[in-house]
Amino acid sequence: MDKARFVQLRNVVQMIHKYFDHYKVLNEYLQSVLDDAPDEFMDPLMCTVMQQPVILPSNNRCDLSTVERQLAINNPTDPFTREPITKEMIKPDEELKKRIHEYLKKKFKERFG
């Protein structure tokens, strides 16, 4: 292996190490967010922090992506009640979305300054 090729390979290895270091920090941050997140911010079906909370006709809340998956598999029912549902019946919960966003900003500042 010539010297130029060796230097390229070494640079790639260094980039991979740097990537994993960043991944580790990000993973620790995300885990702390999940561990401390109020229950109302969690999607009750997926156990993840909601990014786009929606209100279903049953008045239950979950993330839009959860309901979209339900609709995409040709099962157009409310995942909580099994009542028929359409995308038009799903309403965004802007107030909850704002509170989640503020919580995530606060956690980010606590972790990264």
N, C-alpha and C positions, 0 to 999 in steps of 0.2 A: 504494500500500500504506500503510495507516495505521500509526501508531507502535506500537500494541499488537501488531499482526500481525508487524511487523518484529522486535520484541523476542522474540516467540515463536520466530520463525525463527532468530534469532541464538542463542537458548538451545538449540535443537535441534542446530544446527551445533556448538556448544561441547560438547554431550553426545556427539556423534559423534566429535569429536576426542579426547575423554577416553576413550571406548570403545576407539578404535584404539590409544591410548597403552597402555592396560591390556592389550589383545590382544597388542601387541608384546612387552611384558614377559613375559606368560604364555607366548607362543610361544618366546621365548628360553630360558625356564626349561625348558619341555618338551623343547626340542631338546638342552639340556645333559643332561637326564635320559637321553634316548635315546642320546646320544653316549657317556656314561659307564656305562650300565647293564651289569652283568655279563650274559654270554650266557645264563646259566641263568634270568634274569628275562624273557627275550625269548620271545615266541611265535614258534617257528621257521617257521610258515606265514605269519603276517601281519607279522612284523618290528616288533612293538609290545611295550611292556612289558605283561606279563600282569596283569590285575586279579583274575581268578578262576582261578588255575591248577588244572588237573585232570590226573589220571593216566588214560590210556587203557588198555584191556586189553593193548595192545602194550608197555606200560610207558613210552611216550612221553608228554611233557607238552606242553600247549598251553592257551590260554585257553578257558574255557567258551563264550564267544561264538563262537569259531571252530568248535567242534564243533557248537554249536546251529545255525549256518548250514548246516553240512554235512547235518545231519539234516533241516533245514527244506526243503531242495531235493529231498527224496525220494531221498536218496542215503545211506542209513543204513550207511555204512562208515567204518572207521577211516581218517582221511586219510593216515596213514603207510603202512599195510599193505593197505588196501582190503578188510580182513576185515569181515564183518558186525558191527554194533555197535548197541546200544540205549542210551538215556539212563541206564538203570539200571546199565549196565556202567561208567559214567564216575564216577570217585571224586575228590572235592576233595582238593587237596594243601594242607592247612592250614599245614604247616610252611613251605613255599615262599611261600605267601601272606603269612605273618607276616614273613618276611625281606624280601619285596618292599615291604611296608608300612613297615617300619623304614628301608629304603633311601630310599624316597620322602620320609619324614618328615625324614631327615637332609639330603637334597638341598634340601628346602624351607627348612629352618632355615639352611643355608649360603647360600641365595640371598636369603631375605627376613628373616633374623635371628630 
